Amino acid sequence: MAIVSLVVELKDKPGQLAKVIEPVSKYKGNIISIVHRREEISEGKVPVEISIEIDEKNVKKLLENIKSKGITIKRFNESRLTSTTSVVLIGHIIHTDLSSTIDAVDKTGFAEVVEMHISMPCLNKPSTAMVTISAIGDEELKKAMENLKAVCKKKGIIMIEPLEPE
C-alpha cells in the first residue's frame, strides 16, 4: 500500500468533492484526511488536500480518473515510507558522531530518519534524542531498527524502543 497526498482544485459549489471521492472508492482507496483550504480560494476554486492509502498499482488509474472529470491536480506526492516508529536515545549522541548514527538507518535505502529532537543539558553530560524512523514496510522498519541498535551498542548509547502491542 502507498500513502498518496494530492492537492486538487475544486469549484466552490456543492458536489465537487464527490467527484474525487468516487474514484478513491472505485480503486479501493482509504481516505486518511481531507483539508479544505478555504482561505486560499482563487477564481472561485478551492484547493483541497486529500491523503489516501491505496494499492500502488491503482495510483495511476486513480489520478487519470480524477483528471478525466475535469479536476486539476495541483500537486501529487506518493509516500513510499509507510511504516513509522520512534525511539529514545540516551548517551553522548553528538560526541559519538551523530551522522554515522543516522546513516545506520538512512544508508539502508529502505528507511530514513525523518525527525529528531535532541536535548543537550550540559556539554559533558549525556544527551537525549527522540528519533522517528520511517520505512517502506514493517519488515524493513525492523531491519532499520536492528541497524540502529547495533550502532548504539558500539557507541554506548542506550536505545529505548516502543512497546510492541500484544
N, C-alpha and C positions, 0 to 999 in steps of 0.2 A: 504494500500500500504506500501511496505517496500523499504528502500533505501539499496541497496547492493553494496558493493565495493569489487572487486576482482582483483587480480593480476595474469595474465596469462603469460606463456612463449610462444612466437611465433617465428617461424623460420623467419630469416631476409631475407624474399623474398616476392614478390608481392602476394596478395590474401589471406594472412594468417589472417588478421583482419576480413575479411568477414566471416570466419568460426565461429567467436564469435558473430558477429553482427546478422547473420541469425537466430540463436536460440533466441536472445533477441527479435527480431521482431516476431518470431513464438509464443512466450509466452507472447506477448503483453506488453513487457517492453519498457521503455523510457530511452534512454541513456542520462545521465546528463553530463558526461565528459569522455574523453579518454586522457590518458597521456602516450606517448611512452617514455621509459627511455633508450634512445639510448646510453647514457654514461655508462650503466650497461650491455652492450652486453657481453654474456659469451657463448662460444662454439657455436656461430652462432645463438643464441636465444636472443630475445629482451623482457624484461619484459614490459608489458603494463597494466596500471591500468585503470579499467573501473568502473564507478559509474552508477548504473542503478536503476530506480524506477520501481517496479514490484509488482504485486499482490503476497502476501505472499504464497499463495497456489501453485504458479508456480516456486518458487525459487529452490526447489529440482529438479524439472524436467529440469529447465534451466541448472543447474550445471551438471546433468547427461548427457544432450545432448552435452554440451561443451566437457566433458571428453570423450564421445564416438567418438569424432572427432580426438582423439589423442592429445588434447591440455592439457598441465599441468596447473593446477590451483595451484599457489604457495601460495596464501593467499586468504581467504574469510572472509568478515566481514559484517554481516547484522545489520543495524542500526535500532533499534526499536523506536528511538526518531525522529519523522518526522515533528513535529511542533515546531517552534522556534520563540522566540521574545526576545527583550532586553528592559530593564528598567533602569532608572537612580534613584539611592537612594541618598538622601542628609540628613545628620544629623550625630549623633555620632554613626556611624556604628560599629566601632571596640569596643568602650567603652560599648556598649549595647549587647555584646556577639554576635559576628559575626556568630559563629557556629549555634546558635539557629535560626538566620535569614535564613541561608542556609538550615537548617533542615526543615523549614516550607515547602520547596519545595521538598528536597531530600527524606524525610520520606513518601511521598505520594506513592512511589513505581511506579508511572507512569510518573514522571517528575524529572528532575535534573538540578541543576545549573551547566552549562557546561563551563562557562567562567566568570571571574570577574576581573575588573581593578579598583583599588582604588587609590584615591589621598587624601593624608592627609597633608594639608598645614601647620598645626600647632597643637600641642598636645591638646590644649583645645578648638579648633575651630571645627566646623562641617567638616566632610569629604564627599567626593562624590565617588560613585561607579557606574560603568556600569556593569550590571548583565545580562548575557544571560542565558535563560532558554529554555530547550527542553523537549518535552513531546511526548507520544505515539500517540496523536491526538489533534485536535483543542479544543474539549470539555475538555479534561484533562489539556491542557495548560491553559484554562480559570480557572479551579478549582485551579491549582497551583498558578496562579496569585492572586486569591482571598485569598488563604492561606498567601501568601507573604504580600499582602496588609493589612491583619488583624494583622500580627506580626509587620509590620512597624508602624501601627497606635498605637499599645500598647507601642512601643518604642519611639514614637515621631519622626520617620524617615519619611521624605517626599518621596513618590514614584511617579515618573513621568513615565507614561505609554506611549507607542507609540500611535499615532493617528490611528484609525481604518479607512480603506478605505471605501468609500461610495458605 
